[in-house]
Amino acid sequence: MGVSQHRSFGMTVERARELRHNATDPERRLWAILRVFSERGYHFRRQQQIGPYYADFACMHAQLIIEADGETHTSAAGRDHDRVRDDYLHARGFRVLRFWNNEITENAEGVFTIIEQTLATVPALTPHP
């Protein structure tokens, strides 16, 4: 679903929980990648509310949002909606990384490398033991 607007999709804590439990395969794979960074001191949350939006994955400390984008993001309307959301998030200090679902499933190592390079500019919190 990506960073969805809270009011237009009726997002609630229960809906966010449902999305976490019914994650797509690319979202599950991306979560597995992000768990490595958790061990390095970067805590990511799934379906994190930021203003009127919910981010697929967010590291609040690094001010980084990571989105898994599927075909709903390919239409002109989808791209426009993403641009509005990204502008909102950038205005609040967040960086947004977007990966296509097929990119996550077919090039996990490349996705990992991009995230690693992005996080290299932010000191980690104390890693988990």
N, C-alpha and C positions, 0 to 999 in steps of 0.2 A: 504494500500500500504506500510506502514511502512516508514522507512528512505530510500527513494529511491535516486538513483544516478541522479543528475541533467542532465548530458549530455546523458546518455543512455535512459532516458525516456522523454527527451525534456521538462523538468519541467520549467515552467514559472510562473510568478506571477498569470497569468490568470488560469493556470492549478491548482496551489495551491488553488486558490479561488474556483474553480470547485470542488476540492476534499473536501473542507470544506463544501460546500453546498450539496454535495452528499455523506456525510459520511455514513458509514455502521452503523448498529444498535450497534455493540460493541463499535465503535468509539463514537457514541452519548452518550452511557452509561458511557464510560470512561470520556468524557468531563463533564458530570454531576457530576461525582465524583470529578474531578479536580476543579470544580467551588467552592466546599467547601473550598479547600485550598486557592483559590483566596481570599476568605473572611478572611483567616488567614494571608494574607500577602505574598502569593506565586503566582506570576503571570505566568500563562501558556499560551503559544501561540500554535495554531494549524498550522500544515504544515509549520514549521519554517525552513528556509534554514540555514544550517550550512556547510560551505564549499561547496563541490559539492553534498551534500545530503539534503534531506528534512526530518525532524523528524515529526512523527505524532503529538506529544505534547512535548514542551520544556519549561522548566523554566530556563531562562538564569541566573538569580540570583543564583539559587541553582546548576547550571551546571548539571541539570537532564533532561534526555530524557526518555519519556515513549512511548513504542510502543505497538500497538494492532496487534498481529500476527495471520494471518489466514493460510489457507492450502498452500499458495505459499511458506511458510517458512519451510515446512516439507520435501521437497526434499533435496538431497545432495547439489545440486546447490544453492538452497535457503539458506541452512544453511551456506555454504561457503561464499555466498554474505553477509549474515548478519555478519559473523565473520570479514570480511574485513571492513565493515562499522563500526562495534563496535570498532575494533582496531583503525581506523581513529579517531573516536569520543573520545575514551579513551585517545589517545595521545594528545588530545586538552583539557583534564581535565574534560570531561563529564562522568557521570555515566549513564548507560543505563539500564532501567527496561523493560523487555519484558513480556507481558501477552498474553496468547492465547485467542482468541475471546470467546471460550466457558467458560474460566475462568472468564472473565469480566461479561458475562451474567448470569453465574450460581453461582458465588461467589464474588459478588461486595463488600461485607463486608471484605472479605479476601484481595482483591485488595486494598481497601481503607487502611487497616491496614499496608500492606507492604509499600505503598507510605508514610503513616504517619510516620512510623518508619524510613524511608530513609530521610525524610525532618526534622526529629527531630535533626539531626546533623548540620542543617543550620539555622542560625537566620533568622527569617522572616523580610520582609520589613514591613513598616507600613500597617496594614490591611485597606481594604476599609471600609468606614463607613456603 
